[in-house]
């Protein structure tokens, strides 16, 4: 969140900013399934 413009949008509940942060949160908190060898 280095972009001050994005921070403002996110903190003001901009739908696009909220969607991006929600998707980033899902990706960063997902478990990665390991393949069997």
CHARMM-style PDB file with segment names, atoms N, HN, CA, C and O in Angstrom:
ATOM      1  N   UNK     1       0.825  -1.181   0.000  1.00  0.00      PROA
ATOM      2  CA  UNK     1       0.000   0.000   0.000  1.00  0.00      PROA
ATOM      3  C   UNK     1       0.871   1.247   0.000  1.00  0.00      PROA
ATOM      4  O   UNK     1       0.729   2.119   0.857  1.00  0.00      PROA
ATOM      5  N   UNK     2       1.753   1.318  -0.951  1.00  0.00      PROA
ATOM      6  HN  UNK     2       1.869   0.609  -1.647  1.00  0.00      PROA
ATOM      7  CA  UNK     2       2.633   2.488  -1.065  1.00  0.00      PROA
ATOM      8  C   UNK     2       1.953   3.656  -1.763  1.00  0.00      PROA
ATOM      9  O   UNK     2       2.385   4.801  -1.636  1.00  0.00      PROA
ATOM     10  N   UNK     3       0.902   3.366  -2.489  1.00  0.00      PROA
ATOM     11  HN  UNK     3       0.551   2.436  -2.592  1.00  0.00      PROA
ATOM     12  CA  UNK     3       0.232   4.397  -3.272  1.00  0.00      PROA
ATOM     13  C   UNK     3      -0.796   5.142  -2.409  1.00  0.00      PROA
ATOM     14  O   UNK     3      -1.802   4.560  -2.006  1.00  0.00      PROA
ATOM     15  N   UNK     4      -0.547   6.419  -2.127  1.00  0.00      PROA
ATOM     16  HN  UNK     4       0.271   6.892  -2.455  1.00  0.00      PROA
ATOM     17  CA  UNK     4      -1.476   7.182  -1.284  1.00  0.00      PROA
ATOM     18  C   UNK     4      -2.882   7.268  -1.882  1.00  0.00      PROA
ATOM     19  O   UNK     4      -3.874   7.287  -1.152  1.00  0.00      PROA
ATOM     20  N   UNK     5      -2.958   7.321  -3.200  1.00  0.00      PROA
ATOM     21  HN  UNK     5      -2.153   7.306  -3.793  1.00  0.00      PROA
ATOM     22  CA  UNK     5      -4.262   7.376  -3.880  1.00  0.00      PROA
ATOM     23  C   UNK     5      -5.057   6.101  -3.605  1.00  0.00      PROA
ATOM     24  O   UNK     5      -6.251   6.154  -3.308  1.00  0.00      PROA
ATOM     25  N   UNK     6      -4.382   4.958  -3.707  1.00  0.00      PROA
ATOM     26  HN  UNK     6      -3.413   4.916  -3.948  1.00  0.00      PROA
ATOM     27  CA  UNK     6      -5.042   3.680  -3.438  1.00  0.00      PROA
ATOM     28  C   UNK     6      -5.467   3.596  -1.975  1.00  0.00      PROA
ATOM     29  O   UNK     6      -6.557   3.111  -1.670  1.00  0.00      PROA
ATOM     30  N   UNK     7      -4.617   4.064  -1.077  1.00  0.00      PROA
ATOM     31  HN  UNK     7      -3.732   4.458  -1.325  1.00  0.00      PROA
ATOM     32  CA  UNK     7      -4.951   4.055   0.352  1.00  0.00      PROA
ATOM     33  C   UNK     7      -6.225   4.842   0.620  1.00  0.00      PROA
ATOM     34  O   UNK     7      -7.093   4.395   1.370  1.00  0.00      PROA
ATOM     35  N   UNK     8      -6.334   6.009   0.008  1.00  0.00      PROA
ATOM     36  HN  UNK     8      -5.629   6.372  -0.602  1.00  0.00      PROA
ATOM     37  CA  UNK     8      -7.541   6.829   0.186  1.00  0.00      PROA
ATOM     38  C   UNK     8      -8.773   6.086  -0.312  1.00  0.00      PROA
ATOM     39  O   UNK     8      -9.802   6.043   0.363  1.00  0.00      PROA
ATOM     40  N   UNK     9      -8.658   5.501  -1.504  1.00  0.00      PROA
ATOM     41  HN  UNK     9      -7.823   5.536  -2.052  1.00  0.00      PROA
ATOM     42  CA  UNK     9      -9.790   4.771  -2.071  1.00  0.00      PROA
ATOM     43  C   UNK     9     -10.183   3.605  -1.173  1.00  0.00      PROA
ATOM     44  O   UNK     9     -11.366   3.393  -0.905  1.00  0.00      PROA
ATOM     45  N   UNK    10      -9.195   2.855  -0.711  1.00  0.00      PROA
ATOM     46  HN  UNK    10      -8.234   3.027  -0.929  1.00  0.00      PROA
ATOM     47  CA  UNK    10      -9.460   1.691   0.139  1.00  0.00      PROA
ATOM     48  C   UNK    10     -10.123   2.115   1.449  1.00  0.00      PROA
ATOM     49  O   UNK    10     -11.104   1.509   1.880  1.00  0.00      PROA
ATOM     50  N   UNK    11      -9.593   3.139   2.068  1.00  0.00      PROA
ATOM     51  HN  UNK    11      -8.796   3.632   1.718  1.00  0.00      PROA
ATOM     52  CA  UNK    11     -10.148   3.593   3.344  1.00  0.00      PROA
ATOM     53  C   UNK    11     -11.519   4.245   3.193  1.00  0.00      PROA
ATOM     54  O   UNK    11     -12.269   4.345   4.164  1.00  0.00      PROA
ATOM     55  N   UNK    12     -11.850   4.689   1.979  1.00  0.00      PROA
ATOM     56  HN  UNK    12     -11.241   4.608   1.190  1.00  0.00      PROA
ATOM     57  CA  UNK    12     -13.173   5.254   1.705  1.00  0.00      PROA
ATOM     58  C   UNK    12     -14.126   4.217   1.115  1.00  0.00      PROA
ATOM     59  O   UNK    12     -15.177   4.566   0.577  1.00  0.00      PROA
ATOM     60  N   UNK    13     -13.755   2.944   1.217  1.00  0.00      PROA
ATOM     61  HN  UNK    13     -12.901   2.661   1.653  1.00  0.00      PROA
ATOM     62  CA  UNK    13     -14.593   1.811   0.783  1.00  0.00      PROA
ATOM     63  C   UNK    13     -14.894   1.806  -0.710  1.00  0.00      PROA
ATOM     64  O   UNK    13     -16.001   1.456  -1.122  1.00  0.00      PROA
ATOM     65  N   UNK    14     -13.911   2.194  -1.525  1.00  0.00      PROA
ATOM     66  HN  UNK    14     -13.012   2.478  -1.190  1.00  0.00      PROA
ATOM     67  CA  UNK    14     -14.060   2.111  -2.976  1.00  0.00      PROA
ATOM     68  C   UNK    14     -14.182   0.638  -3.364  1.00  0.00      PROA
ATOM     69  O   UNK    14     -13.326  -0.160  -2.980  1.00  0.00      PROA
ATOM     70  N   UNK    15     -15.226   0.250  -4.117  1.00  0.00      PROA
ATOM     71  HN  UNK    15     -15.921   0.898  -4.429  1.00  0.00      PROA
ATOM     72  CA  UNK    15     -15.447  -1.162  -4.445  1.00  0.00      PROA
ATOM     73  C   UNK    15     -14.261  -1.836  -5.143  1.00  0.00      PROA
ATOM     74  O   UNK    15     -13.940  -2.983  -4.833  1.00  0.00      PROA
ATOM     75  N   UNK    16     -13.618  -1.152  -6.066  1.00  0.00      PROA
ATOM     76  HN  UNK    16     -13.878  -0.220  -6.318  1.00  0.00      PROA
ATOM     77  CA  UNK    16     -12.482  -1.753  -6.778  1.00  0.00      PROA
ATOM     78  C   UNK    16     -11.296  -1.983  -5.842  1.00  0.00      PROA
ATOM     79  O   UNK    16     -10.642  -3.024  -5.905  1.00  0.00      PROA
ATOM     80  N   UNK    17     -11.027  -1.022  -4.986  1.00  0.00      PROA
ATOM     81  HN  UNK    17     -11.558  -0.177  -4.934  1.00  0.00      PROA
ATOM     82  CA  UNK    17      -9.922  -1.161  -4.036  1.00  0.00      PROA
ATOM     83  C   UNK    17     -10.213  -2.275  -3.035  1.00  0.00      PROA
ATOM     84  O   UNK    17      -9.326  -3.059  -2.696  1.00  0.00      PROA
ATOM     85  N   UNK    18     -11.453  -2.343  -2.565  1.00  0.00      PROA
ATOM     86  HN  UNK    18     -12.174  -1.706  -2.840  1.00  0.00      PROA
ATOM     87  CA  UNK    18     -11.832  -3.407  -1.629  1.00  0.00      PROA
ATOM     88  C   UNK    18     -11.694  -4.780  -2.277  1.00  0.00      PROA
ATOM     89  O   UNK    18     -11.236  -5.728  -1.638  1.00  0.00      PROA
ATOM     90  N   UNK    19     -12.085  -4.889  -3.535  1.00  0.00      PROA
ATOM     91  HN  UNK    19     -12.456  -4.119  -4.054  1.00  0.00      PROA
ATOM     92  CA  UNK    19     -11.973  -6.165  -4.238  1.00  0.00      PROA
ATOM     93  C   UNK    19     -10.509  -6.579  -4.375  1.00  0.00      PROA
ATOM     94  O   UNK    19     -10.169  -7.738  -4.137  1.00  0.00      PROA
ATOM     95  N   UNK    20      -9.654  -5.652  -4.752  1.00  0.00      PROA
ATOM     96  HN  UNK    20      -9.930  -4.711  -4.945  1.00  0.00      PROA
ATOM     97  CA  UNK    20      -8.230  -5.968  -4.901  1.00  0.00      PROA
ATOM     98  C   UNK    20      -7.620  -6.428  -3.581  1.00  0.00      PROA
ATOM     99  O   UNK    20      -6.858  -7.394  -3.553  1.00  0.00      PROA
ATOM    100  N   UNK    21      -7.947  -5.749  -2.498  1.00  0.00      PROA
ATOM    101  HN  UNK    21      -8.566  -4.964  -2.520  1.00  0.00      PROA
ATOM    102  CA  UNK    21      -7.395  -6.126  -1.196  1.00  0.00      PROA
ATOM    103  C   UNK    21      -7.963  -7.459  -0.719  1.00  0.00      PROA
ATOM    104  O   UNK    21      -7.248  -8.251  -0.105  1.00  0.00      PROA
ATOM    105  N   UNK    22      -9.233  -7.712  -0.994  1.00  0.00      PROA
ATOM    106  HN  UNK    22      -9.814  -7.069  -1.492  1.00  0.00      PROA
ATOM    107  CA  UNK    22      -9.838  -8.991  -0.611  1.00  0.00      PROA
ATOM    108  C   UNK    22      -9.182 -10.131  -1.370  1.00  0.00      PROA
ATOM    109  O   UNK    22      -8.860 -11.162  -0.778  1.00  0.00      PROA
ATOM    110  N   UNK    23      -8.978  -9.964  -2.667  1.00  0.00      PROA
ATOM    111  HN  UNK    23      -9.239  -9.127  -3.147  1.00  0.00      PROA
ATOM    112  CA  UNK    23      -8.331 -11.002  -3.468  1.00  0.00      PROA
ATOM    113  C   UNK    23      -6.889 -11.221  -3.027  1.00  0.00      PROA
ATOM    114  O   UNK    23      -6.429 -12.361  -2.959  1.00  0.00      PROA
ATOM    115  N   UNK    24      -6.179 -10.151  -2.729  1.00  0.00      PROA
ATOM    116  HN  UNK    24      -6.553  -9.225  -2.784  1.00  0.00      PROA
ATOM    117  CA  UNK    24      -4.802 -10.279  -2.249  1.00  0.00      PROA
ATOM    118  C   UNK    24      -4.772 -11.033  -0.924  1.00  0.00      PROA
ATOM    119  O   UNK    24      -3.893 -11.865  -0.704  1.00  0.00      PROA
ATOM    120  N   UNK    25      -5.717 -10.749  -0.051  1.00  0.00      PROA
ATOM    121  HN  UNK    25      -6.431 -10.072  -0.230  1.00  0.00      PROA
ATOM    122  CA  UNK    25      -5.795 -11.431   1.238  1.00  0.00      PROA
ATOM    123  C   UNK    25      -6.062 -12.920   1.051  1.00  0.00      PROA
ATOM    124  O   UNK    25      -5.457 -13.747   1.733  1.00  0.00      PROA
ATOM    125  N   UNK    26      -6.958 -13.269   0.136  1.00  0.00      PROA
ATOM    126  HN  UNK    26      -7.450 -12.597  -0.418  1.00  0.00      PROA
ATOM    127  CA  UNK    26      -7.265 -14.677  -0.130  1.00  0.00      PROA
ATOM    128  C   UNK    26      -6.022 -15.398  -0.637  1.00  0.00      PROA
ATOM    129  O   UNK    26      -5.697 -16.487  -0.164  1.00  0.00      PROA
ATOM    130  N   UNK    27      -5.333 -14.797  -1.591  1.00  0.00      PROA
ATOM    131  HN  UNK    27      -5.597 -13.912  -1.975  1.00  0.00      PROA
ATOM    132  CA  UNK    27      -4.139 -15.415  -2.173  1.00  0.00      PROA
ATOM    133  C   UNK    27      -3.045 -15.582  -1.125  1.00  0.00      PROA
ATOM    134  O   UNK    27      -2.426 -16.642  -1.036  1.00  0.00      PROA
ATOM    135  N   UNK    28      -2.808 -14.555  -0.345  1.00  0.00      PROA
ATOM    136  HN  UNK    28      -3.310 -13.694  -0.417  1.00  0.00      PROA
ATOM    137  CA  UNK    28      -1.722 -14.598   0.634  1.00  0.00      PROA
ATOM    138  C   UNK    28      -2.002 -15.543   1.801  1.00  0.00      PROA
ATOM    139  O   UNK    28      -1.069 -16.019   2.447  1.00  0.00      PROA
ATOM    140  N   UNK    29      -3.266 -15.818   2.073  1.00  0.00      PROA
ATOM    141  HN  UNK    29      -4.025 -15.432   1.548  1.00  0.00      PROA
ATOM    142  CA  UNK    29      -3.615 -16.674   3.204  1.00  0.00      PROA
ATOM    143  C   UNK    29      -4.034 -18.077   2.793  1.00  0.00      PROA
ATOM    144  O   UNK    29      -4.448 -18.870   3.639  1.00  0.00      PROA
ATOM    145  N   UNK    30      -3.933 -18.395   1.505  1.00  0.00      PROA
ATOM    146  HN  UNK    30      -3.596 -17.751   0.817  1.00  0.00      PROA
ATOM    147  CA  UNK    30      -4.317 -19.717   1.019  1.00  0.00      PROA
ATOM    148  C   UNK    30      -3.193 -20.714   1.237  1.00  0.00      PROA
ATOM    149  O   UNK    30      -2.013 -20.376   1.146  1.00  0.00      PROA
ATOM    150  N   UNK    31      -3.579 -21.944   1.525  1.00  0.00      PROA
ATOM    151  HN  UNK    31      -4.538 -22.219   1.599  1.00  0.00      PROA
ATOM    152  CA  UNK    31      -2.600 -23.025   1.611  1.00  0.00      PROA
ATOM    153  C   UNK    31      -2.287 -23.507   0.204  1.00  0.00      PROA
ATOM    154  O   UNK    31      -3.167 -23.563  -0.655  1.00  0.00      PROA
ATOM    155  N   UNK    32      -1.039 -23.851  -0.023  1.00  0.00      PROA
ATOM    156  HN  UNK    32      -0.324 -23.806   0.674  1.00  0.00      PROA
ATOM    157  CA  UNK    32      -0.624 -24.363  -1.324  1.00  0.00      PROA
ATOM    158  C   UNK    32      -0.606 -25.877  -1.242  1.00  0.00      PROA
ATOM    159  O   UNK    32       0.056 -26.460  -0.384  1.00  0.00      PROA
ATOM    160  N   UNK    33      -1.345 -26.504  -2.149  1.00  0.00      PROA
ATOM    161  HN  UNK    33      -1.882 -26.029  -2.846  1.00  0.00      PROA
ATOM    162  CA  UNK    33      -1.422 -27.956  -2.163  1.00  0.00      PROA
ATOM    163  C   UNK    33      -0.141 -28.519  -2.775  1.00  0.00      PROA
ATOM    164  O   UNK    33       0.265 -28.116  -3.865  1.00  0.00      PROA
ATOM    165  N   UNK    34       0.486 -29.444  -2.071  1.00  0.00      PROA
ATOM    166  HN  UNK    34       0.156 -29.772  -1.186  1.00  0.00      PROA
ATOM    167  CA  UNK    34       1.715 -30.059  -2.565  1.00  0.00      PROA
ATOM    168  C   UNK    34       1.375 -31.281  -3.404  1.00  0.00      PROA
ATOM    169  O   UNK    34       0.456 -32.035  -3.085  1.00  0.00      PROA
ATOM    170  N   UNK    35       2.139 -31.468  -4.491  1.00  0.00      PROA
ATOM    171  HN  UNK    35       2.886 -30.856  -4.751  1.00  0.00      PROA
ATOM    172  CA  UNK    35       1.948 -32.633  -5.352  1.00  0.00      PROA
ATOM    173  C   UNK    35       2.624 -33.847  -4.740  1.00  0.00      PROA
ATOM    174  O   UNK    35       3.651 -33.742  -4.069  1.00  0.00      PROA
ATOM    175  N   UNK    36       2.019 -35.005  -4.992  1.00  0.00      PROA
ATOM    176  HN  UNK    36       1.186 -35.090  -5.538  1.00  0.00      PROA
ATOM    177  CA  UNK    36       2.659 -36.248  -4.557  1.00  0.00      PROA
ATOM    178  C   UNK    36       3.728 -36.616  -5.570  1.00  0.00      PROA
ATOM    179  O   UNK    36       3.528 -36.453  -6.774  1.00  0.00      PROA
ATOM    180  N   UNK    37       4.858 -37.111  -5.094  1.00  0.00      PROA
ATOM    181  HN  UNK    37       5.020 -37.244  -4.116  1.00  0.00      PROA
ATOM    182  CA  UNK    37       5.960 -37.465  -5.997  1.00  0.00      PROA
ATOM    183  C   UNK    37       5.791 -38.858  -6.534  1.00  0.00      PROA
ATOM    184  OT1 UNK    37       6.624 -39.326  -7.310  1.00  0.00      PROA
TER     185      UNK     37
END
